[in-house]
Amino acid sequence: MSLKKISHFELVEKLGEGGMGVVYKAFDTRLKRFVALKSLARHIAHHPHFRKRFFNEAQAAATLNHRTYNNL
C-alpha cells in the first residue's frame, strides 16, 4: 500500500523525522527495489548551506552497498 507517489518512487512508510527532514521507506518503480528516500524540510530547503549538506549526505549514502540496506 503506497502513501503517495513522488516521481517514480512510491512511499511505503515514514521511517523517521529530524531537523533536516523526513525519511521514508519507498519503492523505486524503475529499479524495482526498496530505497530510503529523504526529503529536505521546507524551512531549510532554499538555504545554500543545508542544500550542500543534504547533497553531501546523499553522495555518501550512494556509495553504500550492503545486503542490509538492499532489503529496507
Secondary structure per residue as TSV (DSSP state, phi and psi in degrees):
chain	resnum	aa	ss	phi	psi
A	1	M	-	360.0	124.1
A	2	S	-	-93.0	136.6
A	3	L	S	-76.0	-41.5
A	4	K	E	-168.2	156.9
A	5	K	E	-114.9	130.1
A	6	I	E	-125.0	113.7
A	7	S	T	56.1	-121.9
A	8	H	T	-104.1	21.8
A	9	F	E	-111.4	131.5
A	10	E	E	-104.7	115.9
A	11	L	E	-71.9	128.2
A	12	V	E	-100.0	-48.8
A	13	E	E	-159.3	155.7
A	14	K	E	-81.8	126.6
A	15	L	E	-95.1	-33.0
A	16	G	E	-176.8	168.3
A	17	E	E	-145.7	140.3
A	18	G	-	-144.7	-165.6
A	19	G	S	-65.9	-28.2
A	20	M	S	-93.9	-17.3
A	21	G	E	162.4	-158.0
A	22	V	E	-123.6	141.5
A	23	V	E	-113.7	132.1
A	24	Y	E	-119.7	149.3
A	25	K	E	-82.3	127.3
A	26	A	E	-135.6	159.4
A	27	F	E	-109.8	123.3
A	28	D	E	-83.9	109.0
A	29	T	T	-73.0	-18.5
A	30	R	T	-80.5	-46.0
A	31	L	T	-93.1	-5.2
A	32	K	T	55.8	52.3
A	33	R	E	-152.8	159.8
A	34	F	E	-82.6	145.0
A	35	V	E	-139.7	163.3
A	36	A	E	-97.1	127.4
A	37	L	E	-119.8	121.5
A	38	K	E	-108.7	134.2
A	39	S	E	-111.0	137.6
A	40	L	E	-80.2	135.1
A	41	A	-	-60.2	141.5
A	42	R	G	-58.0	-38.4
A	43	H	G	-68.4	-13.3
A	44	I	G	-123.0	0.7
A	45	A	T	-61.0	-28.3
A	46	H	T	-102.9	3.8
A	47	H	-	-84.6	119.9
A	48	P	H	-54.3	-39.6
A	49	H	H	-61.2	-47.7
A	50	F	H	-72.3	-33.6
A	51	R	H	-63.9	-40.9
A	52	K	H	-65.8	-43.6
A	53	R	H	-60.1	-43.5
A	54	F	H	-61.6	-45.3
A	55	F	H	-64.2	-43.5
A	56	N	H	-61.6	-40.5
A	57	E	H	-63.7	-41.5
A	58	A	H	-63.9	-40.5
A	59	Q	H	-63.5	-43.2
A	60	A	H	-63.9	-44.0
A	61	A	H	-64.9	-32.6
A	62	A	H	-67.5	-20.1
A	63	T	T	-82.7	-12.4
A	64	L	-	-74.1	139.4
A	65	N	-	-148.8	97.9
A	66	H	-	-143.2	142.6
A	67	R	H	-57.5	-31.8
A	68	T	H	-62.9	-44.6
A	69	Y	H	-70.5	-27.0
A	70	N	H	-73.7	-12.8
A	71	N	T	-116.2	33.5
A	72	L	-	-50.8	360.0
